[in-house]
Structure formats: C-alpha cells, structure tokens
Amino acid sequence: MKITDIRLGKISVPLKVRFKTAIRTVESVEDIIAEIHTDTGNIGYGESPPTGVITGDTNLSIIGAIKDHIAPSIKGCDIENFEESMIKLHSSIVGNTSAKAAIDIALYDLYGQLYNAPIYKILGGYRKNITTDITISVNNPDEMVRDSINAIKLGYKTLKVKVGKDSQMDIKRLVSIRNAVGNNIDIRIDANQGWKPKEAIETLNKMEYLGLDLELVEQPVAAYDIEGMKLVTDNVNIPVLADESVFSERDALEILQKRAADLINIKLMKTGGINKALKIITMAEIYDVECMIGCMLEAKVSVNAAAHLAASKKIITKIDLDGPVLCEIDPVIGGSIFENANITLNNAPGFGIERIEGIEYI
C-alpha cells in the first residue's frame, strides 16, 4: 500500500452556539481535510484546525506546510513501513504541529486499513466506550447557568467551565453554576492561561473555601511560565492540568520532572499527531501521572482519531472530546458514534471514516 497522492480540501461547519474562552471567540469550524491516496485505492483521512492563538497554525500555513514540505517527503512511502513514514513526516518541517497531525491521522487510518483493524485495538484496546465532558463558554453567570442546565438535561455528568477573563467574576460564575447544578455534577475549570500565578492561587483557594468542589483546573497561567504553574500546583489543593504548556515530549518531560502539574492534557494538534502523543503517554505512565485527551474546535475526523487514542490506554482517565457535538451538522460519514456525552468506537478498519461531505478541494 504505497502513497500516490495527498489531496487537501476545506470544510465549514457552523457551531450550535458561539464558543468563547479567555483568548478567543469562534462561531464555526473552518478546517483543512487531508486525504492520502494509495495505489490500492485506500484513502486515509486527516483533519487540521487553524488555532493560531494556541498552535500558531492558520489555514494558509497548514496548506503550505503540507503541500510544500510534508507531501513531497512522504509521497511514495509504503504504509507497511510505518516508521519510515513517521520519520519523514516529522523531519519534513519544523513546528507546524496541526499540519503534521492531519497527515499523522491519515497515515494511522491507512495503517489500520492495511491490517484490517481499528486503531484503538492496535494501540492497546483498553475499552470501547468513553465519556466526554462538555464545554461551557465564558459568558455572564446567567448564560453559563443556562448552558450548564441544558447540558445536564442532555445527560452530561461533567462540565468543563471556561474562566480566566476576570478572577472575581470567575468566582461568581462558579458559585452560580454550582448552586444551579448541585453536588452530583463534576465541574472542571479551564483558565486558558488567563491568570497570573498569585492570582490563580488566591482565586483557586477562594473557590475551595467556598466549597465549589472542583475536579481540576486547566492551564491556570501562561504556557511558558512553568515555574509559575509549579507555584500554583504547590499551593492549591485543586489538581492542576497542564495543557498549552505541553506540545512536545520534551515539554511533558519537563513538567513531569519538575512536578509542575498534577495531570497532562494531550491534544493531537499540539503533539503533531498520535505518534508523538504515544511518547508523552509512555512518560506519563512512567511517572504515574494521569492524562486527559482533549481537542481544539474540530470536526469528527480528528476528534474521532483522538477518541481511538483515548480508548486505547488506561492512563487516559479524563476525556474532553466534545468538538463534534458542538457542531450544528456532522459532515463525516462513518467513524465513532458521538451521542452527547457517550462516545462508542466501532470495529471498522483504521478510523472507520467512509467519506466527508461538503469538501471544497484546494
């Protein structure tokens, strides 16, 4: 099964509601789709979102990286020699992790097709069903309460609440939500780098004092401020999850060695795909640090791939893969079944994607 062509296209999928965090506001998913074609007629599908404020990738940079660097490097590779394809992919260009992730996902899709097995089983097959949280965008407290209650009505048991825009208002937001949903719902908060270290410590300790019973806090400080994150980790009881601070294996190793966070959040668009994510997972297993699998605002192709990775490993204990259910429509035929909080993987080869509707080829 040799690579003969790499084709790119765009998809545009409106969101059900506007997605708002401390650093961006998004109204639709505008992603690049990568198709890797082979001499056997098999096609592998990948996806890459333009998340410039986090990964630095834009649609134009993704297209340029794939067309000018990645595609020429891997064209002609045999999927059976998977290691060679991965080495060529990751040595073809520096950075550009989202572009690399789209190709990595498509290559894994073909690898599963080659051996007629779903990727989650090839990677470990720990479980077939996983449960995701749902994101509550940062808004005024009344809107966030409304969104939280609506999510619970749909069966969600875990809310991921966006904060980080105003620490005093964040406390009011969380008090309102906890009072509205009661104590049987898990609440995670994500500051998206929105606080300074001392502000984070004061805010989180106040939240604990008020009995808000938070499961974890994600990326409370700037991504580069590892010492600041360690300061927070050492001075609050709420577990700290490192997200934007962890792109590479080296980032993860620094976090783990310094005990700068209690948990690691792995996103394929940060790592450059599954191949590098597996290396972070192995290190987390060595240090006995649990992981979350998360996503950017992505449609089902790449989130489906992340679901396969999440289902494959025991060390992955927290799931934040709500991207597809936030979309107004699902243009992806095949793959895992996303039913609100419940994600069920199927046994189709690779990632099980049959086709993608509405692609505008480039």
Residue, then its C-alpha position, 0 to 999 in steps of 0.5 A: m500500500k504505497i502513497t500516490d497522492i495527498r489531496l487537501g480540501k476545506i470544510s465549514v461547519p457552523l457551531k450550535v452556539r458561539f464558543k468563547t474562552a479567555i483568548r478567543t471567540v469562534e462561531s464555526v469550524e473552518d478546517i483543512i481535510a487531508e486525504i492520502h491516496t494509495d495505489t490500492g485505492n485506500i484513502g486515509y483521512g486527516e483533519s487540521p484546525p487553524t488555532g493560531v492563538i494556541t498552535g500558531d497554525t492558520n489555514l494558509s500555513i497548514i496548506g503550505a506546510i503540507k503541500d510544500h514540505i510534508a507531501p513531497s517527503i512522504k509521497g511514495c512511502d509504503i504504509e507497511n513501513f510505518e516508521e519510515s513514514m513517521i520519520k519523514l513526516h516529522s523531519s519534513i518541517v519544523g513546528n507546524t504541529s496541526a499540519k503534521a497531525a492531519i497527515d499523522i491521522a491519515l497515515y494511522d487510518l491507512y495503517g489500520q486499513l492495511y491490517n484490517a483493524p481499528i486503531y484503538k485495538i492496535l494501540g492497546g484496546y483498553r475499552k470501547n466506550i468513553t465519556t466526554d465532558i462538555t464545554i461551557s463558554v465564558n459568558n455572564p453567570d446567567e448564560m453559563v447557568r443556562d448552558s450548564i442546565n441544558a447540558i445536564k438535561l442532555g445527560y452530561k455528568t461533567l462540565k468543563v467551565k471556561v474562566g480566566k477573563d476576570s478572577q472575581m467574576d470567575i468566582k461568581r460564575l462558579v458559585s452560580i453554576r454550582n448552586a444551579v447544578g448541585n453536588n452530583i455534577d463534576i465541574r472542571i475549570d479551564a483558565n486558558q492561561g488567563w491568570k497570573p500565578k498569585e492570582a490563580i492561587e488566591t482565586l483557586n483557594k477562594m473557590e475551595y473555601l467556598g466549597l465549589d468542589l472542583e475536579l481540576v483546573e486547566q492551564p491556570v497561567a501562561a504556557y511558558d511560565i512553568e515555574g509559575m504553574k509549579l507555584v500554583t500546583d504547590n499551593v492549591n489543593i485543586p489538581v492542576l492540568a497542564d495543557e498549552s504548556v505541553f506540545s512536545e515530549r520534551d515539554a511533558l518531560e519537563i513538567l513531569q520532572k519538575r512536578a509542575a502539574d498534577l495531570i497532562n492534557i494531550k491534544l493531537m494538534k499540539t503533539g503533531g499527531i498520535n505518534k508523538a502523543l504515544k511518547i508523552i503517554t509512555m512518560a506519563e505512565i512512567y511517572d504515574v501521572e494521569c492524562m486527559i485527551g482533549c481537542m481544539l474546535e474540530a470536526k469528527v475526523s480528528v476528534n474521532a482519531a483522538a477518541h481511538l487514542a483515548a480508548s486505547k490506554k488506561i492512563i487516559t482517565k479524563i476525556d474532553l472530546d466534545g468538538p463534534v457535538l458542538c457542531e450544528i451538522d456532522p459532515v463525516i460519514g462513518g467513524s465513532i458514534f458521538e451521542n452527547a456525552n457517550i462516545t462508542l468506537n466501532n470495529a471498522p478498519g483504521f478510523g472507520i471514516e467512509r467519506i466527508e461531505g461538503i469538501e471544497y478541494i484546494 
